[in-house]
Amino acid sequence: MLGIIGGTSLLFSTLPQLEKKTVATPFGPAELLCGRDLVMLMRHQNSCPPHRINYRANLAAMAIAGVTRIVAFGSSGSLKREITPGSLLIPTDYVSMTDIPSIHDHAIEHVRPELSQDLAQNLKKLIPQARYGGIYVQTRGPRIETVAEVEALAKIADIVGMTVASEATLARELGMDFAALCTIENYANGLGEEVLTYEHIVSVSREHKDRTEEIVNTIITHMS
């Protein structure tokens, strides 16, 4: 079963008509939108900021619902001039600058966290305008990174966000394949001319809502 995780980039998109369900998990309840062959999760439900998201409950709920493959939409900032705002990128690896949650609280487990190359390749075939390859780095949020932090992060990664690494790690722990489609909303702090604000990021999501709807429908049609 296909699972789709949506964030800021899906705020203004018209989504499929799915049944809202609250799923109980060992880590707390999580709200899903469920269909016959599709499960969607909106990570910022109830205006929850990145550092307050119950990632363990969210990903456990998707596993309980029968999800085997996840495509996560991640609003991101570009760390490289050549990756321009408004573009799309499918990362092939990730780095985290913050604590990553785990479902393994009582035993030592060595699960190799990785993005699914097969799933990412399929995504690239469906979304040919997306740039394939690159490193996603996760910071804690909710604050925007400093100019000095951006300069340091740009040495090890291509885009920066606040959610995808946590979701990818937990998905792999739970046996689900995971790939991400990152929407580049802005240049990271210090790379562009604008003063970064949440309102700016939201305005870019609103500007590209028709494209996002089309991409969601394409993924559902061909991957679910």
N, CA, C and O of each residue as an XYZ file, in Angstrom:
896
protein
N       0.838     -1.198      0.000
C       0.000      0.000      0.000
C       0.875      1.251      0.000
O       1.918      1.294      0.652
N       0.440      2.253     -0.732
C       1.180      3.506     -0.819
C       0.779      4.460      0.298
O      -0.403      4.617      0.603
N       1.767      5.085      0.896
C       1.527      6.152      1.857
C       2.142      7.443      1.357
O       3.248      7.439      0.816
N       1.439      8.542      1.532
C       1.949      9.868      1.169
C       1.944     10.742      2.416
O       0.928     10.861      3.100
N       3.087     11.350      2.703
C       3.191     12.307      3.799
C       3.277     13.700      3.197
O       4.110     13.960      2.329
N       2.422     14.582      3.657
C       2.389     15.942      3.130
C       2.687     16.957      4.207
O       2.396     16.749      5.385
N       3.278     18.068      3.776
C       3.581     19.147      4.711
C       3.091     20.469      4.175
O       1.980     20.569      3.654
N       3.927     21.487      4.306
C       3.549     22.829      3.885
C       3.190     22.889      2.413
O       2.290     23.633      2.023
N       3.883     22.114      1.591
C       3.665     22.180      0.145
C       2.276     21.695     -0.265
O       1.824     21.982     -1.373
N       1.595     20.961      0.619
C       0.259     20.465      0.301
C      -0.848     21.283      0.961
O      -2.025     20.935      0.857
N      -0.479     22.360      1.634
C      -1.467     23.139      2.384
C      -2.614     23.627      1.518
O      -3.760     23.656      1.966
N      -2.320     24.011      0.285
C      -3.328     24.658     -0.549
C      -3.822     23.770     -1.683
O      -4.576     24.211     -2.550
N      -3.390     22.520     -1.666
C      -3.765     21.602     -2.734
C      -5.081     20.902     -2.408
O      -5.398     20.655     -1.244
N      -5.834     20.589     -3.449
C      -7.042     19.794     -3.292
C      -6.640     18.333     -3.272
O      -6.096     17.823     -4.252
N      -6.902     17.654     -2.162
C      -6.467     16.283     -1.971
C      -7.616     15.314     -2.239
O      -8.779     15.718     -2.234
N      -7.299     14.040     -2.474
C      -8.354     13.051     -2.703
C      -9.309     12.958     -1.513
O      -8.931     13.247     -0.378
N     -10.545     12.554     -1.785
C     -11.525     12.358     -0.730
C     -11.248     11.031     -0.029
O     -11.503      9.964     -0.587
N     -10.731     11.099      1.179
C     -10.361      9.914      1.935
C     -11.027      9.955      3.305
O     -11.451     11.013      3.772
N     -11.111      8.807      3.931
C     -11.756      8.709      5.242
C     -10.757      9.039      6.349
O      -9.663      8.477      6.406
N     -11.151      9.951      7.216
C     -10.285     10.321      8.334
C     -10.383      9.270      9.432
O     -11.477      8.933      9.886
N      -9.230      8.754      9.854
C      -9.193      7.756     10.910
C      -8.134      8.118     11.941
O      -7.054      8.594     11.591
N      -8.444      7.893     13.208
C      -7.456      8.034     14.264
C      -6.961      6.645     14.631
O      -7.744      5.781     15.025
N      -5.658      6.434     14.500
C      -5.055      5.125     14.730
C      -4.293      5.156     16.046
O      -3.444      6.021     16.265
N      -4.603      4.203     16.921
C      -3.878      4.086     18.191
C      -2.560      3.365     17.951
O      -2.521      2.351     17.255
N      -1.480      3.887     18.527
C      -0.162      3.262     18.425
C       0.474      3.236     19.818
O      -0.016      3.910     20.724
N       1.547      2.479     20.004
C       2.239      2.488     21.306
C       2.814      3.853     21.667
O       3.212      4.075     22.811
N       2.863      4.772     20.700
C       3.481      6.079     20.932
C       2.455      7.212     20.969
O       2.812      8.390     20.991
N       1.177      6.835     20.976
C       0.119      7.818     20.965
C      -0.714      7.703     19.695
O      -0.351      6.959     18.784
N      -1.834      8.434     19.623
C      -2.692      8.362     18.446
C      -2.154      9.213     17.301
O      -1.426     10.183     17.511
N      -2.532      8.822     16.078
C      -2.174      9.606     14.896
C      -3.371      9.616     13.950
O      -4.094      8.627     13.831
N      -3.563     10.732     13.292
C      -4.699     10.886     12.378
C      -4.254     10.640     10.940
O      -3.325     11.283     10.452
N      -4.922      9.707     10.266
C      -4.623      9.369      8.883
C      -5.832      9.624      8.005
O      -6.967      9.671      8.479
N      -5.568      9.788      6.710
C      -6.613      9.848      5.702
C      -6.486      8.576      4.881
O      -5.470      8.365      4.218
N      -7.504      7.727      4.919
C      -7.368      6.376      4.395
C      -8.318      6.088      3.235
O      -9.485      6.479      3.258
N      -7.793      5.393      2.213
C      -8.572      4.871      1.116
C      -8.268      3.399      0.937
O      -7.581      2.805      1.767
N      -8.767      2.803     -0.132
C      -8.576      1.365     -0.338
C      -7.105      1.019     -0.568
O      -6.606      0.042     -0.011
N      -6.408      1.816     -1.385
C      -5.007      1.533     -1.716
C      -4.079      2.690     -1.358
O      -2.949      2.755     -1.843
N      -4.549      3.592     -0.518
C      -3.787      4.812     -0.244
C      -4.008      5.275      1.178
O      -5.127      5.234      1.689
N      -2.928      5.721      1.822
C      -2.996      6.362      3.133
C      -2.221      7.673      3.036
O      -1.091      7.703      2.549
N      -2.833      8.744      3.500
C      -2.148     10.037      3.541
C      -2.038     10.505      4.984
O      -2.912     10.244      5.810
N      -0.948     11.200      5.267
C      -0.740     11.782      6.587
C      -0.270     13.219      6.397
O       0.678     13.476      5.655
N      -0.929     14.142      7.064
C      -0.518     15.541      7.045
C       0.289     15.802      8.313
O      -0.258     15.830      9.415
N       1.592     15.993      8.142
C       2.488     16.017      9.306
C       2.270     17.223     10.207
O       2.575     17.159     11.398
N       1.747     18.325      9.666
C       1.587     19.524     10.490
C       0.139     19.715     10.935
O      -0.303     20.846     11.138
N      -0.607     18.608     11.090
C      -1.994     18.714     11.525
C      -2.068     19.458     12.854
O      -1.206     19.321     13.723
N      -3.126     20.248     12.975
C      -3.332     21.092     14.164
C      -2.183     22.086     14.345
O      -1.837     22.453     15.468
N      -1.587     22.521     13.204
C      -0.527     23.544     13.196
C       0.688     23.134     14.035
O       1.333     23.980     14.655
N       0.992     21.850     14.051
C       2.117     21.347     14.843
C       3.438     21.697     14.169
O       3.640     21.344     13.007
N       4.350     22.388     14.873
C       5.649     22.727     14.276
C       6.550     21.502     14.199
O       6.289     20.508     14.876
N       7.609     21.550     13.386
C       8.448     20.358     13.146
C       8.976     19.694     14.411
O       8.958     18.467     14.514
N       9.443     20.480     15.370
C      10.069     19.881     16.555
C       9.061     19.300     17.535
O       9.450     18.666     18.516
N       7.773     19.505     17.285
C       6.737     18.961     18.162
C       5.977     17.791     17.531
O       5.094     17.216     18.168
N       6.303     17.440     16.309
C       5.601     16.346     15.635
C       5.910     15.024     16.326
O       7.057     14.746     16.677
N       4.872     14.212     16.518
C       5.058     12.883     17.091
C       5.368     11.921     15.942
O       4.490     11.199     15.468
N       6.611     11.924     15.509
C       7.013     11.123     14.359
C       6.795      9.628     14.603
O       6.381      8.907     13.695
N       7.064      9.169     15.799
C       6.916      7.750     16.079
C       5.464      7.309     15.933
O       5.184      6.260     15.353
N       4.555      8.099     16.451
C       3.132      7.762     16.303
C       2.712      7.814     14.841
O       2.001      6.929     14.366
N       3.147      8.844     14.127
C       2.759      8.996     12.721
C       3.203      7.811     11.872
O       2.405      7.238     11.130
N       4.477      7.446     11.983
C       4.992      6.365     11.141
C       4.482      5.007     11.607
O       4.238      4.127     10.781
N       4.317      4.821     12.902
C       3.752      3.565     13.397
C       2.313      3.406     12.905
O       1.905      2.302     12.545
N       1.548      4.486     12.885
C       0.166      4.425     12.409
C       0.117      4.020     10.941
O      -0.753      3.249     10.534
N       1.048      4.540     10.147
C       1.073      4.177      8.731
C       1.403      2.691      8.566
O       0.821      2.014      7.718
N       2.330      2.189      9.370
C       2.655      0.765      9.303
C       1.462     -0.088      9.719
O       1.170     -1.099      9.080
N       0.776      0.308     10.777
C      -0.404     -0.426     11.242
C      -1.491     -0.430     10.174
O      -2.221     -1.410     10.028
N      -1.599      0.682      9.418
C      -2.609      0.782      8.364
C      -2.262     -0.044      7.127
O      -3.066     -0.134      6.199
N      -1.075     -0.645      7.106
C      -0.705     -1.510      6.002
C       0.174     -0.878      4.951
O       0.382     -1.468      3.890
N       0.700      0.311      5.214
C       1.560      1.002      4.250
C       2.881      0.246      4.107
O       3.478     -0.167      5.101
N       3.327      0.070      2.877
C       4.615     -0.581      2.610
C       5.612      0.345      1.930
O       6.820      0.114      1.991
N       5.103      1.412      1.271
C       5.951      2.368      0.552
C       5.467      3.775      0.871
O       4.265      4.043      0.866
N       6.405      4.670      1.148
C       6.048      6.053      1.478
C       6.748      7.015      0.533
O       7.946      6.892      0.276
N       5.985      7.975      0.020
C       6.547      9.142     -0.659
C       6.221     10.346      0.216
O       5.052     10.645      0.460
N       7.251     11.030      0.683
C       7.064     12.188      1.550
C       7.372     13.462      0.779
O       8.413     13.572      0.131
N       6.463     14.419      0.855
C       6.710     15.753      0.317
C       7.377     16.572      1.414
O       6.893     16.622      2.544
N       8.499     17.217      1.070
C       9.206     18.014      2.058
C       9.526     19.403      1.540
O      10.237     19.553      0.546
N       9.002     20.420      2.213
C       9.358     21.800      1.857
C      10.787     22.059      2.322
O      11.121     21.813      3.481
N      11.625     22.552      1.424
C      13.057     22.646      1.720
C      13.640     23.972      1.256
O      13.064     24.682      0.432
N      14.795     24.275      1.811
C      15.560     25.431      1.371
C      16.785     24.962      0.610
O      17.373     23.936      0.953
N      17.173     25.691     -0.406
C      18.339     25.329     -1.209
C      19.624     25.822     -0.555
O      19.714     26.960     -0.094
N      20.613     24.934     -0.530
C      21.944     25.290     -0.036
C      22.914     25.578     -1.176
O      24.072     25.922     -0.939
N      22.440     25.438     -2.415
C      23.291     25.617     -3.585
C      22.608     26.550     -4.584
O      21.407     26.432     -4.827
N      23.363     27.465     -5.152
C      22.798     28.453     -6.075
C      22.109     27.802     -7.271
O      21.104     28.307     -7.772
N      22.668     26.662     -7.730
C      22.116     26.031     -8.931
C      20.783     25.323     -8.674
O      20.081     24.973     -9.622
N      20.427     25.109     -7.402
C      19.127     24.516     -7.066
C      18.195     25.675     -6.727
O      18.212     26.192     -5.610
N      17.407     26.065     -7.674
C      16.671     27.326     -7.572
C      15.315     27.155     -6.886
O      14.701     26.093     -6.986
N      14.850     28.184     -6.198
C      13.505     28.151     -5.623
C      12.457     27.868     -6.701
O      12.532     28.373     -7.821
N      11.479     27.045     -6.323
C      10.450     26.636     -7.268
C      10.744     25.317     -7.937
O       9.873     24.757     -8.602
N      11.960     24.801     -7.777
C      12.321     23.527     -8.406
C      11.973     22.361     -7.488
O      11.561     22.552     -6.344
N      12.146     21.147     -8.013
C      11.860     19.910     -7.288
C      13.123     19.069     -7.219
O      13.907     19.048     -8.168
N      13.327     18.374     -6.102
C      14.516     17.543     -5.954
C      14.157     16.248     -5.226
O      13.444     16.264     -4.223
N      14.660     15.128     -5.744
C      14.503     13.824     -5.105
C      15.839     13.470     -4.463
O      16.759     13.062     -5.172
N      15.979     13.612     -3.142
C      17.263     13.317     -2.506
C      17.550     11.825     -2.503
O      16.632     11.005     -2.517
N      18.826     11.482     -2.484
C      19.237     10.078     -2.456
C      19.959      9.700     -1.162
O      20.367      8.551     -0.990
N      20.115     10.658     -0.262
C      20.674     10.355      1.061
C      20.350     11.530      1.977
O      19.863     12.568      1.529
N      20.627     11.352      3.262
C      20.312     12.430      4.198
C      21.288     12.458      5.363
O      21.976     11.482      5.661
N      21.319     13.624      6.010
C      22.136     13.875      7.195
C      21.223     14.539      8.212
O      20.304     15.265      7.833
N      21.457     14.305      9.485
C      20.679     15.003     10.500
C      21.583     15.744     11.465
O      22.596     15.215     11.923
N      21.206     16.969     11.764
C      21.921     17.784     12.739
C      21.189     17.802     14.082
O      21.518     18.594     14.964
N      20.199     16.929     14.230
C      19.407     16.899     15.450
C      19.099     15.458     15.809
O      19.382     14.546     15.032
N      18.523     15.251     16.977
C      18.184     13.896     17.400
C      17.150     13.284     16.463
O      16.190     13.944     16.065
N      17.354     12.023     16.119
C      16.405     11.285     15.297
C      15.655     10.313     16.206
O      16.285      9.556     16.944
N      14.324     10.319     16.167
C      13.577      9.384     17.011
C      13.764      7.951     16.543
O      14.145      7.702     15.399
N      13.491      7.008     17.447
C      13.597      5.587     17.130
C      12.478      4.852     17.850
O      12.031      5.270     18.917
N      12.026      3.742     17.251
C      11.050      2.908     17.942
C      11.732      1.912     18.872
O      11.059      1.208     19.625
N      13.054      1.845     18.828
C      13.800      0.860     19.612
C      14.278      1.490     20.914
O      15.369      2.055     20.980
N      13.449      1.386     21.943
C      13.781      1.988     23.229
C      14.430      1.006     24.199
O      15.084      1.423     25.155
N      14.256     -0.295     23.962
C      14.660     -1.277     24.979
C      15.642     -2.320     24.466
O      15.946     -3.286     25.165
N      16.137     -2.130     23.251
C      17.106     -3.090     22.707
C      18.000     -2.390     21.701
O      17.608     -1.395     21.091
N      19.193     -2.912     21.534
C      20.104     -2.366     20.534
C      19.741     -2.952     19.176
O      19.770     -4.169     18.992
N      19.408     -2.102     18.245
C      19.060     -2.541     16.903
C      19.945     -1.797     15.908
O      20.265     -0.626     16.112
N      20.331     -2.462     14.852
C      21.157     -1.833     13.827
C      20.440     -1.941     12.484
O      20.743     -2.804     11.660
N      19.482     -1.042     12.292
C      18.768     -0.969     11.014
C      19.475      0.063     10.148
O      19.708      1.189     10.586
N      19.815     -0.316      8.924
C      20.517      0.624      8.053
C      19.507      1.618      7.478
O      18.697      1.250      6.627
N      19.546      2.870      7.932
C      18.599      3.849      7.403
C      19.027      4.302      6.010
O      20.177      4.688      5.798
N      18.105      4.252      5.080
C      18.450      4.649      3.717
C      17.190      5.017      2.963
O      16.094      4.560      3.289
N      17.359      5.844      1.957
C      16.264      6.161      1.061
C      16.198      5.074     -0.005
O      17.229      4.615     -0.494
N      14.987      4.664     -0.361
C      14.807      3.602     -1.338
C      15.175      4.093     -2.730
O      14.517      4.976     -3.279
N      16.228      3.519     -3.295
C      16.656      3.926     -4.634
C      15.632      3.516     -5.690
O      15.390      4.257     -6.643
N      15.030      2.338     -5.522
C      14.023      1.891     -6.491
C      12.812      2.822     -6.477
O      12.312      3.223     -7.528
N      12.354      3.155     -5.290
C      11.202      4.044     -5.177
C      11.537      5.429     -5.723
O      10.711      6.052     -6.390
N      12.746      5.910     -5.441
C      13.173      7.216     -5.945
C      13.280      7.223     -7.467
O      12.915      8.203     -8.115
N      13.781      6.129     -8.032
C      13.884      6.028     -9.491
C      12.492      6.029    -10.131
O      12.278      6.684    -11.152
N      11.559      5.307     -9.542
C      10.186      5.319    -10.044
C       9.580      6.709     -9.960
O       8.847      7.138    -10.852
N       9.895      7.403     -8.878
C       9.394      8.764     -8.704
C       9.958      9.683     -9.781
O       9.249     10.529    -10.324
N      11.233      9.507    -10.080
C      11.866     10.326    -11.119
C      11.221     10.092    -12.482
O      11.052     11.031    -13.261
N      10.862      8.844    -12.771
C      10.205      8.549    -14.052
C       8.855      9.255    -14.147
O       8.469      9.722    -15.219
N       8.141      9.330    -13.029
C       6.827      9.965    -13.021
C       6.918     11.489    -13.009
O       6.047     12.174    -13.546
N       7.981     12.016    -12.389
C       8.149     13.476    -12.250
C       9.452     13.861    -12.943
O      10.429     14.182    -12.266
N       9.492     13.838    -14.287
C      10.762     14.051    -15.001
C      11.365     15.432    -14.777
O      12.565     15.619    -14.975
N      10.543     16.408    -14.365
C      11.084     17.751    -14.137
C      11.852     17.850    -12.827
O      12.491     18.868    -12.561
N      11.797     16.808    -12.008
C      12.491     16.838    -10.723
C      13.968     16.525    -10.901
O      14.332     15.655    -11.692
N      14.802     17.220    -10.182
C      16.239     16.940    -10.145
C      16.452     15.685     -9.304
O      15.949     15.602     -8.183
N      17.190     14.712     -9.828
C      17.409     13.456     -9.118
C      18.801     13.448     -8.488
O      19.802     13.675     -9.168
N      18.850     13.186     -7.199
C      20.129     13.087     -6.508
C      20.432     14.307     -5.668
O      20.082     15.431     -6.026
N      21.085     14.070     -4.549
C      21.436     15.159     -3.651
C      21.232     14.745     -2.206
O      20.580     13.741     -1.918
N      21.797     15.527     -1.307
C      21.754     15.228      0.123
C      20.816     16.202      0.821
O      20.912     17.418      0.653
N      19.919     15.643      1.600
C      18.993     16.417      2.443
C      19.574     16.477      3.849
O      19.948     15.443      4.403
N      19.655     17.658      4.431
C      20.095     17.772      5.821
C      18.930     18.290      6.656
O      18.240     19.237      6.280
N      18.733     17.643      7.794
C      17.641     18.045      8.687
C      18.176     18.823      9.877
O      19.130     18.409     10.536
N      17.542     19.958     10.138
C      17.796     20.716     11.356
C      16.561     20.631     12.243
O      15.518     20.154     11.798
N      16.658     21.078     13.472
C      15.591     20.844     14.443
C      14.362     21.704     14.176
O      13.232     21.230     14.292
N      14.578     22.953     13.823
C      13.451     23.855     13.724
C      12.927     24.207     15.123
O      13.442     23.690     16.114
N      11.914     25.076     15.219
C      11.231     25.690     14.076
C      11.933     26.933     13.517
O      11.477     27.518     12.535
N      13.037     27.328     14.143
C      13.695     28.535     13.652
C      14.418     28.265     12.335
O      14.785     27.129     12.037
N      14.615     29.317     11.558
C      15.391     29.251     10.324
C      16.875     29.258     10.674
O      17.284     29.911     11.634
N      17.665     28.548      9.914
C      19.094     28.426     10.197
C      19.809     29.779     10.042
O      19.399     30.617      9.239
N      20.881     29.979     10.820
C      21.664     31.197     10.703
C      22.507     31.158      9.430
O      22.679     30.098      8.829
N      23.025     32.297      9.026
C      23.885     32.369      7.843
C      25.120     31.481      8.028
O      25.526     30.781      7.100
N      25.707     31.510      9.210
C      26.890     30.686      9.481
C      26.536     29.201      9.406
O      27.314     28.404      8.881
N      25.379     28.831      9.923
C      24.948     27.434      9.851
C      24.747     27.004      8.400
O      25.130     25.901      8.011
N      24.148     27.878      7.612
C      23.923     27.566      6.193
C      25.256     27.356      5.479
O      25.387     26.426      4.682
N      26.239     28.201      5.751
C      27.557     28.044      5.126
C      28.178     26.701      5.487
O      28.803     26.057      4.644
N      28.006     26.276      6.741
C      28.552     24.985      7.173
C      27.782     23.820      6.548
O      28.381     22.850      6.085
N      26.461     23.921      6.539
C      25.628     22.840      6.006
C      25.838     22.648      4.510
O      25.745     21.531      4.002
N      26.120     23.739      3.809
C      26.313     23.666      2.356
C      27.538     22.833      1.975
O      27.666     22.411      0.825
N      28.437     22.595      2.932
C      29.623     21.781      2.656
C      29.305     20.285      2.653
O      30.080     19.484      2.130
N      28.161     19.910      3.239
C      27.842     18.487      3.344
C      26.509     18.116      2.704
O      26.194     16.931      2.589
N      25.720     19.106      2.284
C      24.379     18.799      1.773
C      23.971     19.800      0.711
O      24.638     20.810      0.485
N      22.843     19.486      0.058
C      22.343     20.321     -1.036
C      21.080     21.091     -0.679
O      20.861     22.199     -1.168
N      20.243     20.492      0.184
C      19.010     21.155      0.605
C      18.835     20.941      2.101
O      19.412     20.022      2.681
N      18.029     21.805      2.721
C      17.829     21.724      4.164
C      16.340     21.759      4.476
O      15.573     22.507      3.869
N      15.951     20.927      5.444
C      14.570     20.889      5.902
C      14.535     20.461      7.360
O      15.573     20.398      8.019
N      13.330     20.166      7.870
C      13.186     19.903      9.302
C      12.438     18.615      9.633
O      12.107     18.390     10.797
N      12.158     17.749      8.629
C      11.277     16.616      8.914
C      11.684     15.288      8.262
O      11.518     14.232      8.873
N      12.204     15.322      7.056
C      12.324     14.114      6.239
C      13.261     13.063      6.835
O      12.970     11.871      6.729
N      14.362     13.457      7.452
C      15.300     12.468      8.008
C      14.650     11.660      9.121
O      14.858     10.449      9.203
N      13.870     12.302      9.974
C      13.169     11.583     11.044
C      12.191     10.577     10.465
O      12.117      9.438     10.924
N      11.441     11.001      9.456
C      10.446     10.116      8.846
C      11.110      8.955      8.113
O      10.642      7.819      8.192
N      12.192      9.236      7.406
C      12.888      8.183      6.666
C      13.456      7.124      7.607
O      13.344      5.928      7.338
N      14.059      7.557      8.699
C      14.650      6.624      9.649
C      13.604      5.710     10.254
O      13.799      4.496     10.312
N      12.500      6.274     10.703
C      11.443      5.471     11.320
C      10.781      4.550     10.306
O      10.433      3.415     10.631
N      10.605      5.028      9.086
C      10.014      4.183      8.050
C      10.854      2.933      7.845
O      10.317      1.830      7.746
N      12.180      3.101      7.782
C      13.060      1.946      7.580
C      13.032      1.019      8.801
O      13.053     -0.202      8.646
N      12.985      1.582     10.004
C      12.885      0.739     11.198
C      11.619     -0.117     11.174
O      11.600     -1.238     11.680
N      10.568      0.432     10.578
C       9.276     -0.254     10.519
C       9.093     -1.064      9.245
O       8.010     -1.594      8.997
N      10.147     -1.166      8.430
C      10.112     -2.020      7.257
C       9.421     -1.433      6.039
O       9.031     -2.170      5.134
N       9.265     -0.111      6.006
C       8.627      0.538      4.866
C       9.670      1.208      3.977
O      10.590      1.857      4.476
N       9.529      1.053      2.662
C      10.386      1.781      1.730
C      10.022      3.258      1.789
O       8.869      3.615      2.027
N      11.023      4.116      1.569
C      10.797      5.557      1.746
C      11.573      6.347      0.700
O      12.762      6.112      0.486
N      10.897      7.274      0.060
C      11.541      8.243     -0.828
C      10.885      9.597     -0.595
O       9.751      9.675     -0.121
N      11.600     10.652     -0.928
C      11.081     11.999     -0.699
C      11.101     12.819     -1.987
O      11.997     12.677     -2.820
N      10.113     13.660     -2.127
C      10.085     14.661     -3.195
C      10.089     16.021     -2.516
O       9.108     16.418     -1.888
N      11.198     16.727     -2.648
C      11.363     17.996     -1.940
C      11.050     19.171     -2.859
O      11.589     19.282     -3.960
N      10.181     20.030     -2.387
C       9.864     21.262     -3.109
C      10.760     22.359     -2.563
O      10.780     22.611     -1.358
N      11.496     23.008     -3.440
C      12.459     24.027     -3.008
C      11.729     25.364     -2.937
O      11.412     25.970     -3.961
N      11.472     25.805     -1.727
C      10.656     27.012     -1.524
C      11.487     28.298     -1.523
O      10.958     29.380     -1.776
N      12.783     28.180     -1.239
C      13.598     29.383     -1.063
C      15.072     29.005     -1.057
O      15.426     27.838     -0.894
N      15.930     30.016     -1.238
C      17.344     29.839     -0.911
C      17.488     29.909      0.609
O      16.806     30.697      1.264
N      18.360     29.098      1.157
C      18.599     29.135      2.594
C      19.143     30.506      3.004
O      19.640     31.267      2.174
N      19.039     30.793      4.267
C      19.364     32.109      4.809
C      20.766     32.561      4.392
O      21.756     31.876      4.651
N      20.832     33.730      3.741
C      22.106     34.293      3.317
C      22.426     34.065      1.860
O      23.294     34.743      1.310
N      21.729     33.103      1.199
C      22.002     32.827     -0.203
C      21.164     33.701     -1.135
O      21.569     33.990     -2.261
N      19.993     34.115     -0.655
C      19.109     34.915     -1.483
C      18.981     36.335     -0.975
O      19.594     36.712      0.024
N      18.177     37.117     -1.675
C      18.004     38.522     -1.316
C      16.902     38.715     -0.285
O      16.952     39.648      0.517
N      15.871     37.801     -0.306
C      14.721     38.014      0.557
C      15.043     37.692      2.014
O      15.945     36.907      2.306
N      14.289     38.314      2.923
C      14.361     37.994      4.337
C      13.414     36.817      4.563
O      12.208     36.930      4.343
N      13.964     35.696      5.001
C      13.155     34.485      5.104
C      12.180     34.558      6.266
O      12.548     34.905      7.388
N      10.934     34.227      5.975
C       9.894     34.126      6.991
C       9.018     32.922      6.640
O       9.052     32.425      5.514
N       8.239     32.464      7.611
C       7.303     31.381      7.344
C       6.286     31.816      6.296
O       5.873     31.016      5.456
N       5.885     33.077      6.344
C       4.917     33.585      5.379
C       5.455     33.498      3.955
O       4.705     33.213      3.021
N       6.743     33.740      3.791
C       7.353     33.627      2.459
C       7.283     32.190      1.963
O       6.936     31.948      0.807
N       7.609     31.238      2.827
C       7.579     29.828      2.451
C       6.164     29.415      2.062
O       5.964     28.712      1.072
N       5.187     29.857      2.847
C       3.793     29.522      2.559
C       3.350     30.126      1.237
O       2.598     29.503      0.488
N       3.812     31.340      0.946
C       3.401     31.998     -0.299
C       3.914     31.243     -1.520
O       3.233     31.196     -2.544
N       5.107     30.650     -1.426
C       5.637     29.858     -2.531
C       4.818     28.582     -2.704
O       4.555     28.163     -3.831
N       4.411     27.961     -1.592
C       3.561     26.776     -1.658
C       2.233     27.107     -2.337
O       1.731     26.334     -3.153
N       1.685     28.240     -1.995
C       0.421     28.663     -2.613
C       0.601     28.901     -4.108
O      -0.271     28.552     -4.904
N       1.709     29.482     -4.483
C       1.984     29.783     -5.886
C       2.045     28.512     -6.739
O       1.668     28.527     -7.911
N       2.524     27.411     -6.143
C       2.720     26.171     -6.905
C       1.671     25.108     -6.577
O       1.908     23.921     -6.805
N       0.528     25.512     -6.051
C      -0.457     24.526     -5.607
C      -0.998     23.677     -6.752
O      -1.254     22.488     -6.562
N      -1.178     24.264     -7.941
C      -1.700     23.484     -9.076
C      -0.696     22.403     -9.490
O      -1.081     21.273     -9.791
N       0.584     22.756     -9.502
C       1.613     21.779     -9.835
C       1.641     20.662     -8.800
O       1.772     19.487     -9.145
N       1.517     21.032     -7.533
C       1.547     20.036     -6.468
C       0.374     19.075     -6.589
O       0.538     17.866     -6.427
N      -0.812     19.614     -6.875
C      -1.988     18.758     -7.063
C      -1.760     17.767     -8.192
O      -2.090     16.588     -8.067
N      -1.201     18.240     -9.283
C      -0.951     17.373    -10.437
C       0.039     16.269    -10.076
O      -0.139     15.115    -10.466
N       1.081     16.627     -9.331
C       2.081     15.636     -8.947
C       1.475     14.597     -7.998
O       1.726     13.402     -8.153
N       0.686     15.035     -7.026
C       0.036     14.099     -6.107
C      -0.849     13.127     -6.875
O      -0.806     11.920     -6.637
N      -1.649     13.651     -7.793
C      -2.535     12.793     -8.587
C      -1.747     11.812     -9.451
O      -2.155     10.662     -9.612
N      -0.618     12.261    -10.009
C       0.230     11.377    -10.808
C       0.784     10.235     -9.970
O       0.769      9.079    -10.393
N       1.272     10.564     -8.785
C       1.829      9.544     -7.901
C       0.753      8.533     -7.497
O       0.997      7.326     -7.504
N      -0.425      9.025     -7.148
C      -1.512      8.138     -6.739
C      -1.935      7.230     -7.890
O      -2.149      6.033     -7.698
N      -2.053      7.797     -9.076
C      -2.520      7.038    -10.239
C      -1.568      5.928    -10.606
O      -1.999      4.827    -10.949
N      -0.271      6.201    -10.538
C       0.711      5.255    -11.067
C       1.422      4.419    -10.002
O       2.084      3.437    -10.337
N       1.298      4.791     -8.727
C       2.062      4.073     -7.709
C       1.195      3.366     -6.683
O       1.692      2.507     -5.954
N      -0.088      3.702     -6.605
C      -0.933      3.056     -5.593
C      -1.582      1.797     -6.154
O      -2.328      1.119     -5.447
